[in-house]
Amino acid sequence: MNASQVSSFSNACSSRHSTSFKAGQNFGVRSLQSQQSRTVVGDGTTSLKSNQGLGSSVRESFQELNQSANAVTYIAIIIAMMGALMFGIDQGNYGLVQGFHSFYDYWCKPYYLVGGFDCQPGDHGGVAAPGGWVLFKSWGGSLITLGACAGCTTVAPLISSKFGRRPCISVGGIVCFVGCLFASYWAFNSTAVFYIGRFVTGFGAGICCFALPIYSSEVATPSIRGLMGSFFQLFVVIGGVLASIILASIKDWRMGMLLPGIAGLIVGCLVWITPESPRYVMGKRGYEAGLAELQKVRRGDVEQEAQAIRDDLENEAGNKEVSYRELFQTPGLRLRVFIAMYLAVAQQLTGVNAFLSYTTSVFEAAGIPSEQINALPGYAIYFNLAMLAGCIIGLLLIDSPFGGRRSQLLGATCMMGPTLIIAGVAKAYAWPGWIPVVMLFLYGPGFQVAWGIVPWVYPSEIFSMAEKDKAVSMATFSCFFVNFIVNMTTEPLLQWCDWGTFLIFGCFNVTNFFFVLFFIRETKGVALEMIPRLFSGQQLQPLVPVDNVA
């Protein structure tokens, strides 16, 4: 599961089951409303158009935070970001740990030292890895995805709605820690126990990350709720960078597998020093209780904000959600559901999860010696830093006059597809070894600029409140299902033909280009209630500032 997924993944999962999150969930457009001007679209319907760059909106968001937030607000936000770090570390650790000598000594030599295979990372002298060893590594990378899917869609909504956001975050972090223990120090040389540990690790991460975006959006001041959704992705990438740095100096596979659990345990404990979500408390225990909870995370008079929360809760209670059958029977809605689902699938077809889950194998396939991949500094660290730079660029562009959902997806795809194809051809024809390496370092940031962010912002924008829960859940399941397939097939593909694997994912990126070109509509600066019209064949007239309308 990649960095985008969680930010991602967590936002989509929480969208399925939490009505409380709806008012603050529409990041990307609503996050900048305080910096936008009212405009009239065509028939007089009011829309929004940004009149400032993303840089000024970020500055004003934090200025607004300083004006009304207190220290507890900052603590809550930091805890949410630590949860994102947990998921980011969990993404990066397995792709590096599986290349450790200690990992091979513990798991390979007792079971798969057969047929001349030396059970050592790196070049095996032309000897193919045993099928059992390839399958073992594939399941180790894939079970966490299934666990996260199960945790996100079963236990998490129950805990979050019945007991609160904090219990959900705490339980998820602790379960993740227990899972990491069973996948490391408590594995007892049993592949079955290791598999269970990987599944439980993902299960806990799914529970925790379900509630994190809900909690942060309900505690944060209004103008930074959308920004927080994008920052979650940023901190996931930072978690991957930290994992690569730590694992460059720690060569014990057990400690490497435990790292996400340590972050989860910290989050699970620290969340109890923060107050419960004011919105949740107001919905469960009434206005006065919610008002008192809101006062804990604000300075000054909070009566107006509390009344707005109460109005939102009353409005949401009156909304009737569409059924799953209606998602696929209503023509305009059916198209948007297809776009949301395939956008999630296309994100996985970029191949990024294959590269993150099997970092060592991918760089070995590109011609890098294993000792240089996990070194300090090494190629894994440089690769994660490059992706971090791409993520920052994407965040700065997505709501700015210079970027947008559609334009960034098209631009990133034009970078990612050709680079993987060139890397594959370079390997096939034995071109200089630096060529595929450079191509990979262009591919990683290219993904983060658009495909790491947009697939998790876009679905929250193209559906109404009545459609969003079930529609985004369908996109989430599409993402998990394809992610599982990618993780299960990447290692066998690399064993079959390394350059062929690059070509396959390169061709998938080419198909993604045409999908974006024909189906994705630009939603930047369009009011949420107007966005469905973009997919119904209606042409929106240019935005006209209200001040210029007689």
Long-range contacts (C-beta under 8 A, 24 or more apart in sequence): 1-87, 1-91, 1-144, 1-145, 1-148, 1-202, 1-353, 1-483, 2-91, 2-347, 2-352, 2-353, 2-356, 2-452, 2-483, 3-88, 3-91, 3-233, 3-236, 3-237, 3-239, 3-240, 3-356, 3-387, 3-391, 3-448, 3-452, 4-233, 4-236, 4-347, 4-352, 4-448, 4-451, 4-452, 4-453, 4-455, 4-456, 5-347, 5-353, 5-456, 5-479, 5-483, 6-84, 6-87, 6-88, 6-91, 6-205, 6-209, 6-232, 6-233, 6-236, 7-84, 7-213, 7-229, 7-230, 7-232, 7-233, 7-236, 7-453, 7-456, 8-232, 8-233, 8-452, 8-455, 8-456, 9-87, 9-148, 9-152, 9-206, 9-209, 9-456, 9-476, 9-479, 10-87, 10-152, 10-209, 10-210, 10-212, 10-213, 10-232, 11-213, 11-229, 11-232, 11-456, 11-460, 12-456, 12-459, 12-472, 12-473, 12-475, 12-476, 12-479, 13-152, 13-153, 13-156, 13-206, 13-209, 13-210, 13-473, 13-476, 14-160, 14-210, 14-211, 14-213, 14-214, 15-459, 15-460, 15-468, 15-469, 15-472, 15-473, 16-153, 16-157, 16-469, 16-470, 16-472, 16-473, 16-476, 17-153, 17-156, 17-157, 17-160, 17-161, 17-210, 17-469, 18-157, 18-160, 18-161, 18-214, 19-316, 19-317, 19-319, 19-469, 20-214, 20-218, 20-277, 20-279, 20-280, 20-283, 20-313, 20-316, 21-213, 21-214, 21-217, 21-218, 22-316, 22-465, 22-468, 23-279, 23-309, 23-312, 23-316, 24-217, 24-218, 24-220, 24-222, 24-225, 24-226, 25-213, 25-217, 25-225, 25-229, 25-460, 25-468, 26-226, 26-460, 26-461, 26-528, 27-225, 27-226, 27-227, 27-228, 27-229, 27-230, 27-457, 27-460, 28-226, 28-229, 28-230, 28-398, 28-399, 28-405, 28-457, 28-458, 28-460, 28-461, 28-523, 28-524, 29-226, 29-399, 29-461, 29-523, 29-524, 29-525, 29-526, 29-527, 29-528, 30-225, 30-226, 30-528, 31-57, 31-61, 31-223, 31-224, 31-225, 31-226, 31-227, 31-229, 31-230, 31-399, 32-57, 32-226, 32-399, 33-223, 34-60, 34-61, 34-64, 34-222, 34-223, 35-60, 36-525, 37-545, 37-546, 37-547, 38-545, 38-546, 39-543, 39-544, 39-545, 39-546, 40-543, 40-544, 40-546, 40-549, 41-527, 41-530, 41-540, 41-541, 41-543, 41-544, 42-540, 42-541, 45-527, 45-529, 45-530, 46-527, 46-546, 47-525, 47-526, 47-527, 47-530, 47-543, 48-525, 48-526, 48-527, 49-525, 49-543, 49-545, 50-399, 50-401, 50-524, 50-525, 53-400, 53-401, 54-395, 54-396, 54-397, 54-398, 54-399, 54-400, 55-396, 55-400, 57-399, 58-227, 60-223, 61-223, 61-224, 61-227, 62-224, 64-221, 64-222, 64-223, 64-224, 65-220, 65-221, 65-223, 65-224, 68-221, 68-298, 68-299, 68-300, 69-220, 69-221, 69-297, 69-298, 69-299, 70-296, 70-297, 70-298, 70-299, 72-274, 72-275, 72-296, 72-297, 73-219, 73-220, 73-221, 73-297, 73-298, 75-273, 75-274, 76-215, 76-216, 76-219, 76-220, 76-274, 76-275, 76-297, 77-216, 77-219, 77-220, 77-228, 79-169, 79-267, 79-270, 79-271, 79-274, 80-212, 80-213, 80-215, 80-216, 80-228, 80-232, 81-231, 81-232, 81-235, 82-263, 82-266, 82-267, 82-270, 83-169, 83-173, 83-208, 83-209, 83-212, 83-263, 83-264, 83-267, 84-209, 84-212, 84-231, 84-232, 84-233, 84-235, 84-236, 84-238, 84-239, 85-235, 85-236, 85-238, 85-239, 85-242, 85-263, 86-173, 86-176, 86-205, 86-208, 86-239, 86-260, 86-263, 86-264, 86-267, 87-205, 87-209, 87-236, 87-239, 87-260, 88-235, 88-236, 88-237, 88-238, 88-239, 88-240, 88-241, 88-242, 88-243, 89-239, 89-240, 89-242, 89-243, 89-259, 89-260, 89-263, 90-144, 90-176, 90-201, 90-202, 90-205, 90-239, 90-259, 90-260, 91-236, 91-239, 91-240, 91-243, 91-356, 91-357, 92-239, 92-240, 92-241, 92-243, 92-244, 92-247, 92-356, 92-359, 92-380, 92-384, 93-243, 93-247, 93-256, 93-257, 93-259, 93-260, 94-140, 94-141, 94-144, 94-257, 94-357, 95-141, 95-355, 95-356, 95-357, 95-358, 95-359, 95-360, 96-243, 96-244, 96-247, 96-256, 96-359, 96-360, 96-373, 96-374, 96-380, 97-247, 97-253, 97-256, 97-257, 98-137, 98-140, 98-141, 98-358, 98-360, 98-361, 99-359, 99-360, 99-361, 99-364, 99-370, 99-373, 99-374, 100-251, 100-252, 100-253, 100-256, 100-374, 101-251, 102-251, 102-252, 102-253, 102-254, 103-253, 106-189, 106-253, 107-136, 107-191, 107-194, 108-133, 110-189, 111-136, 111-191, 112-136, 121-360, 121-364, 121-370, 122-364, 122-369, 122-370, 122-371, 123-364, 128-495, 129-495, 134-491, 134-492, 134-495, 136-191, 137-358, 137-491, 138-487, 138-488, 138-489, 138-490, 138-491, 138-492, 139-195, 139-198, 139-488, 140-194, 140-195, 140-198, 141-357, 141-358, 141-487, 141-490, 141-491, 142-484, 142-487, 142-488, 143-195, 143-198, 143-199, 143-202, 144-198, 144-199, 144-201, 144-202, 144-205, 145-202, 145-480, 145-483, 145-484, 145-487, 146-199, 146-202, 146-480, 146-484, 147-179, 147-198, 147-199, 147-200, 147-201, 147-202, 147-203, 147-204, 147-205, 147-206, 148-202, 148-203, 148-205, 148-206, 148-209, 148-480, 149-202, 149-206, 149-476, 149-477, 149-480, 150-199, 150-202, 150-203, 150-206, 151-175, 151-202, 151-203, 151-204, 151-205, 151-206, 151-207, 151-210, 152-206, 152-207, 152-209, 152-210, 152-476, 153-206, 153-473, 153-476, 153-477, 155-203, 155-207, 156-206, 156-207, 156-210, 156-211, 157-210, 159-207, 159-211, 160-210, 160-211, 160-214, 164-276, 164-277, 164-280, 164-284, 165-211, 165-214, 165-215, 165-218, 165-276, 165-277, 165-280, 166-215, 166-271, 166-272, 166-274, 166-276, 166-277, 168-207, 168-208, 168-210, 168-211, 169-208, 169-211, 169-212, 169-215, 169-267, 169-268, 169-271, 170-267, 170-268, 170-269, 170-271, 170-272, 171-204, 171-207, 171-208, 171-268, 172-204, 172-205, 172-206, 172-207, 172-208, 172-209, 172-210, 172-211, 172-264, 172-268, 173-204, 173-208, 173-263, 173-264, 173-265, 173-266, 173-267, 173-268, 173-269, 173-271, 174-204, 174-264, 174-265, 174-268, 175-200, 175-203, 175-204, 175-207, 175-208, 175-264, 176-200, 176-201, 176-203, 176-204, 176-205, 176-208, 176-260, 176-261, 176-264, 176-265, 177-204, 177-261, 177-262, 177-264, 177-265, 177-268, 178-204, 178-261, 179-203, 179-204, 179-261, 180-257, 180-258, 180-259, 180-260, 180-261, 180-262, 180-264, 181-258, 181-261, 183-257, 184-253, 184-254, 184-255, 184-256, 184-257, 184-258, 185-254, 185-258, 201-260, 201-261, 204-264, 205-260, 205-264, 208-264, 208-267, 208-268, 214-277, 215-277, 218-277, 218-278, 218-279, 218-280, 219-274, 219-275, 219-277, 219-278, 219-297, 221-298, 222-305, 229-456, 229-457, 230-395, 230-398, 230-453, 230-457, 231-395, 233-391, 233-395, 233-452, 233-453, 233-456, 234-388, 234-391, 234-392, 234-395, 237-384, 237-387, 237-388, 237-391, 237-448, 237-452, 238-388, 239-263, 240-356, 240-384, 240-387, 240-388, 241-381, 241-384, 241-385, 241-388, 243-384, 244-378, 244-380, 244-381, 244-383, 244-384, 245-376, 245-381, 247-374, 247-380, 248-374, 248-375, 248-376, 248-377, 248-378, 248-380, 248-381, 249-376, 251-374, 278-306, 278-309, 279-309, 279-312, 279-313, 282-306, 282-309, 282-310, 282-313, 283-313, 316-465, 319-465, 319-466, 320-466, 321-466, 321-467, 321-469, 321-470, 322-466, 322-467, 322-470, 323-470, 324-470, 324-474, 327-467, 327-470, 327-471, 327-474, 332-532, 332-535, 332-536, 333-467, 333-471, 333-532, 335-535, 336-462, 336-463, 336-467, 336-471, 336-532, 336-535, 337-471, 337-474, 337-475, 338-519, 339-462, 339-519, 339-520, 339-535, 340-458, 340-459, 340-462, 340-463, 340-471, 340-472, 340-474, 340-475, 341-474, 341-475, 341-478, 342-478, 342-515, 342-519, 343-454, 343-455, 343-458, 343-459, 343-475, 343-515, 343-520, 344-455, 344-459, 344-475, 344-476, 344-478, 344-479, 344-482, 345-478, 345-479, 345-482, 346-451, 346-455, 346-511, 346-512, 346-515, 346-516, 347-451, 347-455, 347-479, 348-479, 348-482, 348-483, 348-486, 349-482, 349-486, 349-505, 349-508, 349-509, 349-511, 349-512, 350-416, 350-447, 350-451, 350-505, 350-508, 350-509, 350-512, 351-420, 351-486, 351-505, 351-508, 351-509, 352-444, 352-447, 352-451, 352-452, 353-483, 353-486, 353-487, 353-490, 354-486, 354-487, 354-490, 354-501, 354-505, 355-440, 355-443, 355-444, 357-487, 357-490, 358-490, 358-491, 358-494, 359-383, 361-490, 361-491, 361-494, 362-440, 362-494, 363-437, 363-440, 365-427, 365-494, 365-498, 365-499, 365-501, 365-502, 366-423, 366-427, 366-433, 366-436, 366-437, 366-440, 366-498, 367-427, 367-433, 367-436, 367-437, 368-433, 368-437, 379-437, 382-441, 383-440, 383-441, 383-444, 386-441, 386-444, 386-445, 387-444, 387-445, 387-447, 387-448, 387-452, 388-448, 389-445, 389-448, 390-444, 390-445, 390-446, 390-447, 390-448, 390-449, 390-452, 391-448, 391-449, 391-452, 391-453, 393-445, 393-448, 393-449, 394-448, 394-449, 394-450, 394-452, 394-453, 395-453, 397-449, 398-453, 398-454, 398-457, 398-524, 399-524, 403-524, 404-522, 404-524, 405-454, 405-457, 405-458, 405-520, 405-522, 405-523, 405-524, 406-516, 406-520, 406-521, 406-522, 407-522, 408-449, 408-450, 408-453, 408-454, 409-450, 409-451, 409-454, 409-512, 409-516, 409-520, 410-513, 410-516, 410-517, 411-449, 411-450, 412-446, 412-447, 412-449, 412-450, 412-451, 413-450, 413-451, 413-509, 413-510, 413-512, 413-513, 413-516, 414-513, 415-442, 415-443, 415-446, 416-443, 416-446, 416-447, 416-451, 416-506, 416-509, 417-506, 417-507, 417-509, 417-510, 417-512, 417-513, 418-506, 419-443, 419-446, 419-506, 420-502, 420-503, 420-505, 420-506, 420-509, 421-502, 421-503, 421-506, 421-507, 421-510, 423-499, 423-502, 423-506, 424-499, 424-500, 424-501, 424-502, 424-503, 424-506, 425-499, 425-503, 426-499, 427-498, 427-499, 427-502, 428-499, 428-500, 428-503, 436-502, 455-479, 458-520, 458-523, 461-523, 461-528, 461-531, 462-523, 462-531, 462-532, 462-534, 462-535, 463-532, 464-528, 464-529, 464-532
